[in-house]
Amino acid sequence: MVQLNLPQFKCNIRKNDRKYEIFDGIRKKYVVLTPEEWVRQHFINYLTGHLRYPRSLMAVESGTRYHGLQKRTDILVYDNSMAPLLLTECKSYKVKIDQSSMDQVAMYNRGLKARYVVITNGLQHFCCEFDGSSWTFLKEIPAFEP
């Protein structure tokens, strides 16, 4: 896989029926190692290992509804009162982040109302703070504050 613009970590990879799988510590199972999953696992490691987001407050590929349609969020972190805090949309490192990517994560957040929204392809990361009515781009992804 490609070197990302995220800290390296010791990941658990295995080969199963000619497919590589990576262990997801949040979902507690092996998942197919796609380019998007490579980014997702590195970003989870960054959030937990470097920005102190608790694994116990994370949901990976969990469901949400938008206009009656079932959607899947890549990484959703809750605050200590279990309100959505940080929503992350992961793209493959092969995918360029553009306005449609930003629109997608903003659409997911309409119902969730997470304070922070991140979009990453592992090479570029964009973080916005939502104050209830407008978005502000941040220079850094904020660390978890209990």
C-alpha positions as CSV (number, residue, x, y, z in Angstrom):
1,M,0.0,0.0,0.0
2,V,0.9,3.7,-0.4
3,Q,2.7,5.7,2.3
4,L,0.1,8.2,3.6
5,N,0.4,11.7,5.2
6,L,-0.4,10.1,8.5
7,P,1.7,8.5,11.2
8,Q,2.7,4.9,10.5
9,F,1.5,2.2,12.9
10,K,1.9,-1.5,13.4
11,C,-1.2,-2.9,11.7
12,N,-2.3,-6.5,11.6
13,I,-2.7,-7.8,8.0
14,R,-3.4,-11.3,6.8
15,K,-4.1,-13.0,3.5
16,N,-7.5,-14.8,3.3
17,D,-8.7,-16.5,0.1
18,R,-6.4,-14.5,-2.1
19,K,-7.5,-11.2,-0.4
20,Y,-5.6,-9.2,2.1
21,E,-7.4,-8.2,5.2
22,I,-6.6,-5.7,8.0
23,F,-7.7,-5.9,11.5
24,D,-10.1,-3.1,12.7
25,G,-9.7,-2.6,16.4
26,I,-13.0,-0.7,16.6
27,R,-15.1,-3.2,14.8
28,K,-13.0,-6.0,16.3
29,K,-12.7,-8.0,13.1
30,Y,-10.7,-8.3,9.9
31,V,-12.0,-6.4,6.9
32,V,-10.9,-6.4,3.3
33,L,-7.9,-4.2,2.8
34,T,-9.0,-1.8,0.1
35,P,-7.3,1.6,-0.5
36,E,-10.1,3.3,1.4
37,E,-9.8,0.9,4.3
38,W,-6.0,1.6,4.4
39,V,-6.8,5.3,4.8
40,R,-9.6,4.6,7.4
41,Q,-7.3,2.4,9.6
42,H,-4.5,5.0,9.5
43,F,-6.9,7.8,10.4
44,I,-8.3,5.8,13.3
45,N,-4.8,5.3,14.5
46,Y,-4.1,9.0,14.2
47,L,-7.3,10.0,16.1
48,T,-6.7,7.5,18.9
49,G,-2.9,7.4,19.1
50,H,-2.1,11.1,18.5
51,L,-5.2,13.1,19.2
52,R,-6.4,11.1,22.2
53,Y,-9.9,10.2,20.9
54,P,-11.2,7.2,22.9
55,R,-11.9,4.0,20.9
56,S,-14.9,3.5,23.1
57,L,-16.5,6.6,21.7
58,M,-16.0,5.6,18.0
59,A,-18.3,4.0,15.5
60,V,-16.9,2.8,12.2
61,E,-19.1,2.4,9.1
62,S,-22.2,2.9,11.2
63,G,-25.5,3.7,9.7
64,T,-27.3,7.0,9.4
65,R,-30.4,8.1,7.5
66,Y,-30.6,11.0,5.1
67,H,-34.0,11.9,3.4
68,G,-35.1,8.3,4.2
69,L,-32.1,6.7,2.6
70,Q,-29.7,4.5,4.6
71,K,-26.1,5.9,4.5
72,R,-22.9,4.7,6.1
73,T,-20.5,7.0,7.9
74,D,-16.8,6.1,7.9
75,I,-15.8,7.3,11.3
76,L,-18.1,8.9,13.9
77,V,-16.7,10.0,17.2
78,Y,-19.1,10.9,20.1
79,D,-18.4,13.1,23.0
80,N,-18.8,11.9,26.6
81,S,-22.5,12.6,26.5
82,M,-22.8,10.4,23.3
83,A,-23.6,13.4,21.1
84,P,-21.9,13.3,17.7
85,L,-18.6,15.2,17.9
86,L,-16.4,14.4,14.9
87,L,-17.5,12.9,11.6
88,T,-14.9,11.7,9.2
89,E,-15.3,10.7,5.6
90,C,-12.4,8.6,4.2
91,K,-11.6,8.3,0.6
92,S,-9.1,6.2,-1.2
93,Y,-5.7,7.8,-1.6
94,K,-6.4,7.5,-5.3
95,V,-9.4,9.8,-5.1
96,K,-8.9,13.6,-5.3
97,I,-10.9,15.5,-2.7
98,D,-13.2,17.9,-4.4
99,Q,-16.4,19.8,-3.8
100,S,-18.6,16.7,-4.3
101,S,-16.6,15.0,-1.5
102,M,-17.2,18.0,0.8
103,D,-20.9,18.0,-0.2
104,Q,-21.2,14.3,0.7
105,V,-19.8,14.7,4.3
106,A,-21.9,17.9,4.8
107,M,-25.0,16.0,3.7
108,Y,-24.3,13.2,6.2
109,N,-23.8,15.7,8.9
110,R,-27.1,17.5,8.4
111,G,-28.9,14.9,10.6
112,L,-25.9,14.1,12.8
113,K,-24.9,17.7,13.6
114,A,-21.4,16.8,14.6
115,R,-19.3,19.8,15.7
116,Y,-16.3,18.8,13.5
117,V,-16.3,17.3,10.0
118,V,-13.2,15.8,8.4
119,I,-12.6,14.5,5.0
120,T,-9.4,12.7,4.1
121,N,-7.8,10.6,1.4
122,G,-4.8,9.9,3.6
123,L,-2.7,12.5,1.7
124,Q,-4.8,15.6,2.3
125,H,-7.0,16.2,5.3
126,F,-9.6,19.0,5.6
127,C,-11.4,19.8,8.9
128,C,-14.3,22.1,9.4
129,E,-16.1,23.2,12.6
130,F,-19.9,23.7,12.4
131,D,-21.4,26.2,14.7
132,G,-25.0,25.4,13.9
133,S,-25.3,27.7,11.0
134,S,-21.9,28.1,9.2
135,W,-18.7,26.2,8.5
136,T,-15.2,27.3,9.4
137,F,-12.1,25.5,8.0
138,L,-9.6,24.7,10.7
139,K,-5.8,24.5,10.3
140,E,-5.7,21.4,12.4
141,I,-7.9,18.6,13.6
142,P,-8.6,19.3,17.2
143,A,-7.5,16.9,19.9
144,F,-10.1,15.2,22.1
145,E,-11.0,17.1,25.2
146,P,-12.8,15.1,27.8
